[in-house]
Amino acid sequence: MIRLIVFLVVGFSVFSCSGSISSEKEFIGYLKANDSVSIPFNFIIKDSVIKITNYNENVYLQINSTFGDSIKLTSYVFEDFIMFKNHNDSLRGFYYNNSLSRKIPFSAMLGSNRFPTPKEKDYKIFSGNWHVIFNNGDNNIFNAEMIVNQLNNEINGTVRTETGDYGFMEGVVRGKRFSMSNFNGYRGYLMDGYINNDTINGYLYRGNYDAISFKAYKDDNFELSDPYGLTKLKEGYDEFIFSFENIEGNLVSNNDKKFKNKIVLIQLMGSWCPNCLDESRYLSKLISDYDDITLVSIAFEYAKSKDQAIKNLKNLKDRLNINYDILLAQFGTSNKLTAASKLESLDTLISYPTLIVIDKKNKVKLIHTGFNGPATGVKFDEFKLGFEGFLSSLRTQ
């Protein structure tokens, strides 16, 4: 849902006629969320690479081709791309996702402060954990937890939901107003709101497609629903049954000999899903330390063709150095109801990713919905401690 564009000062050229980069510069990119709001993010152009910074996270795009007077930026993982032109004092273009029929305008300017420098000498303190209610009073209401860390008027943090977090975000406090945003190469978020007493009222802006109202209340004790209690097997099942081709074209099923006497982690995911990428990075590193734990990813891709879906998954596999099977279960849609119909033993599918833990006797022991990753800090550490402890107990059974 997002990407960039850049203003240039008179007499300065970032790109040569061939599209190469002549020097390193800092930019503030903008994704137009609606007629009055844009989502800002920081990036640096250097050596044909765009480095986007979201607090502790760096995301990279590559400048890989030129088309006449246009330049194309592509992700190393996602199928999204940006085409833009140099207009003397600015670069203007669009972010595209052909599979989702998205075309979104971008702009940018030289600079390093994604939000205006605060003029207020007095500012409110937003540090802590907040119980967030999105779409309050609406049929689509849902709860979340916002984590905010503050040093003077600078803030960073994220939002945790039952399906996953919103990634590393950073921003500022201006008087009673807070704003923090990010862009990770596929999605862009902006949390923006005002505090009155102990309540924040504001909006979450997501790319070029919607704005969601929210209220937030300071609550260090708020907890999301138990991620191990949201997704269940169908009644009468204690095994997870699957049979799909991997991206090399070979059939892989739960009955294969290579899974015998091993703990098997089944990840239901998509190459387009940032939380799935976070989980893949974590799990692939985790299983590298054990010879009796193996991992299989089952992908549900919105790419319109099978060839494009496989290409996306191969890009993911290469980028993350994945050495386990990735199976393609569905392409053309990532619809969860359609996906669940392909999983014989699963009652429903709530989120990508969903992780299924199978013991050495081929019995399902845990199902974990969603993934709240590194951006959640202590919460992520607590998850790892509990999850890895459970895996250790399974290994001794």
N, C-alpha and C positions, 0 to 999 in steps of 0.2 A: 503494500500500500504506500510505498513512498519512495522517493529518490530526490535528486538534487538539481541545481541550476546555479549559475554564478554571475554576479555583476563584476565588471572589471573597470578600474579607473582609467581615465583617458591616458593614452600613451603607454599602457601596460598590456601586454598580451600573454595570457597563460598558455594558450595553445598556438602552435605554429600551423602553417597551412596544411601540414600532413597530419595534424591531430596530436603530435607529440607535445610533451610538457616542457616548457622552457625553464621553469623555476618552481620552488616550493612556496605555496601560499596557503594561508588559513582562510576558510570561508564559513559563512553561515548560510546553510541551505534551508529552503522552505517548501513544505508541502501544503498546498491550498486545501484547507479542510472544508471551508464554505466561503461565502461572499465576504466575510469579515474576519475570519480567523485562519492563520497559517500555523503549521507545526514546524518549529525550528530545530535544527540539529547542526552540530559542528563537523567539519571535515577538512582534511588537508589533501592537496594534490601534489604528488611527487612520483617521478619515475613511472609514469603511465598507470599509476594506482591511485585510487581514491580511498583514503583512510578516514572512516567515520568514527567519532569518539562519543561514547555514552558512558560517562563517568569511568568505571574500571574496565569497560569493554571496548575493544576495537573491532570494527567490521570493515571488510575490504571489498571494493568493486574494482574492476579492471577496465581500462580503455583499450579495447581490442580491435577496433576497426573504424574507418571513416567512410562516409558515403557522400561524395561531393563536398558540400560545405557543412555537413552534419557529422557529429561524433556519436559513437555508440558506447554506452557503459553497460557492462554485464556483471551479474553476481557470479561468484564461484560456486554457488550452491543452487540458488533459486533460478527459475526460468525467466524471471522479470528482467526487463532492460530499459534503458533510457536513451532516447535520441534527442539531441539538442544542436542548436546552431549558435555561432558567434555573431552577436549583433552589436559590434563595436564596444559599447560600454556594458554589455550584459550578454549572458548566455540564456537562451530560452528554449524549452522543449517540453517533452512529455515522458512520463513513466508509463510503460506498457506491460500488461499481462494478457497475452492473447487468449490463454485458456479461460480466464475470467472476464474477458472482453472489457478490460479496464484501460482507460487512457486518462492520465491525471497530469495537470500542468505543474511545473516547478519553477522556482526562482531562487536566487542566492546573491550574496554580496560579500565582499572582502570584510573580514572581521573575526573576532573570537568570542564575543558575548552573545549567546543565542537569545537572551532576553535583554531588554534595555537595562542599563546600569541603574540600580535603585537610587532614587534621590532622597528617599525618606531616611531620616536619621533614626527614627523609632520604627521598629518592626516587631511583629508578633512571633512567638515561638511555636513552631509546628512539629518539633521533634517528638517521636513516639509512635505508637501504634494506634491506628484509627479504624473503627468499624465503619465501613462504607456501605451505603445502600444505594444501588443504582436503579434508575427508573422507579423511584418511590411512587406508589399509587398506580403503577402501570401493571399490566398483565405480565410484562417481561422483567419484573423486579428480581434482582439477585443481590446477594451479599458478598462482600469482599473485605480484605484487610489491606490498608495502606500503611506502608512502613516509611517513615521520614527521618532522615538524619540531617541535622542542621548545624552549621558553623557560621556564626554571625548571620549574614543574609544569604548565604549559599546553602543549598539543600541538595540532597540526592536520596534516592529510595526506589520503591517499586510498589506495585499492587499485586496482591496474592488473591487468586480466585480458586474455585473448586476444580477448574480445568487447567490452570497454569498461571504463571506470573506474567507481568507485562514487560519484563526485562529491566536492565539498568536505565534509570532515568536521572536527570539532573536539571537544576534550575535555580531560581532565586525567590526570595521573599521581598515584597515591596509593600511596606506598611501592613495592612490587613490581608493582602493578596499573596497567594503562592502560585507558582507555575513551574512545572517540570515536564520534560519531554524526552523523546528518544526517536531513533530510526535505526533499525537493525538490518537493512537491506531488503526487507519484505514488508514490515509493518511499521507504522509510526503512531505514537501516542502523545497526547498532551493532556495532562491533568491541570486544571485551572480553576481556582476558586477563592472565595473570601471567607474569612472567619468572623463570626459574631458570637461573643461570649465563648462557649465551648463547642460551637457547631460550625462546620464548613459547608457552604453551599457552592456548587460549581458544576462544571461540565467536563466530561471526558470526550476529547475529539480523536477520532480514529480515521486517518487518511482522508480521503475525499468522499466518504460515504455516509457518515453519521456523526451526531453529537448526542451524548447520553448524559442526562442530568444525574446529579448525585448529592446526597447529604452524608456527612461524616461526623462521627462522634468519638472523642478521645476515649479509648478503652483498651488498656494494656492486657486485659484478660479475654478479649474476644478471640474465639477460635472458629475456624471454618469446619464444615462437616468432615468427619473422619474419611480420608481418601481411600481407606481400606474397606469401607462399608457401603460404597455407592454403586458398584458394579458387581453383579452376581452371575453365577451359572444358572442355567435353566434347571428346574426341579427334575431330579432323577439323574443328573450328570455330576460326575466328580472328576472327569478328565476334560481336557481342552482338545477338541478335534479340529484339525486343519489339514488341507492338502492344496497347495498352490505351486505354481512354477516360480523358481527364483529368476533373477534378472539375466542369468545365463541360459535360461530355457529348460532347466532341469526340475522335475517334480520333487517337491519336498513335503513330507507329511509327518504327523506326530508319531507314526509307527516306525519311522526309519531307525535302523540299528544304531546310528551314530548318537542317538539320544538316550540309549539304554544305560541305566545306572548313572545318569547325570542329572543335576539340577538344571532345568531348562527355563530360561526367561523368555517369554513371548512378548514382544513390543508391538502394539498396534499403533501405526504412525503414518505420517505423510512427509514427503521431502519438502513440502511447502510450509511445514509447521515449525516455527522457531522453538517452541517448548520441546518438540520431539528431537530437535537438534541438540538442545541442552542435555536431554536425557540420554541420547545416543553417545555423546561425548563422555558422560559420566559412566554409563554402563560398559562401553567398550574398554575403557581404562580399568574398570573394576574387574571384569572377567579375565583380563590378561594375567592376573595374579593367581588364577585357579585353573586346574586341568579338569575339574569335575563340575564346572559350571559353564554352560553354553548359552548363547543368545541367538534368537531368530527375530527378525523384524518382518512384520506383515504390513505392506503398504497399501494405502487407499489414496489414489492420486486423482486430482481434478484435471490433469492434462487431458486434452481432447482425444489424443491418439495413444495407442499402446507404445508406439515407438518413442513418442515424446515423454511418456511416463517412465519408460526404461532409461532414457537418456538422463532424465532428472535424477533418478535413483543411482545411476552410475556416477554422476557428478558428485552426489552426496557420499557415495562409498569411497571414491578417490580422495575427496577433500578431507574426510575424517579418518582415512586409512582403516576403513572397516574391513575385518577379515572373517566375518560371519555372514550367513545367508540373509539376503533381503528378498522377500517374496512379494510379487505383485498380485494382490487380491482383487483390485478394482481400479478402473481408470474412467475418465469422463465425468466423474463426480466424487466428492468426498462426503456425500450425504450419509449420516450416521445410521439412519434407518435401513438404507440400502446395504450399507456395510454390515450391519448386524445380521441381515438375512443370509449373508455368506458365511457366518460363523455359527455352526450348528449348535454348539453347546452354550453359547453366551446368551444371557437373557436380554441384554440391551447394550448399546454402546453410547456412552455419555460424552466421552472426550477423546481427542488425540492429544497426547499419547495415553494409552492404557497399558499397564504392565501386568502380566500374568506370571505368577511364580509356581512352577511345577516341581514336585519333589522327585527323588530317584525312583519312586514306585509309580510315577506317571500320574500322580494325583495333584489337583490344584490346591495349593495351600493359601495363597494370597492373591487378590486382585487390587492393584493400586490405580486409582483414577487420576489423570492429570499429572502435571509435573511442575513443581515450584522450585526453580533451580538456583544457581549461584547468586543472582541478584537479590535473593531474599535473605542472604547473610546467615544469621544464627539459625533461622528456621530451616535452611538447607542443611546446615551442620547437624541439627537435631534429626532430620530425616535420615541422613546418611548413617548416623550412629545406630538408629533403630533398625533400619533396613539391613545393614551389613551384619548386625548382630543376629538378626533372624536367619540370614543366609548361613552364617557360621553354625547355628544350631541345626539347620537342615543337613549340613555336610557331615555331621556326626551321627545322624540317624541311620 
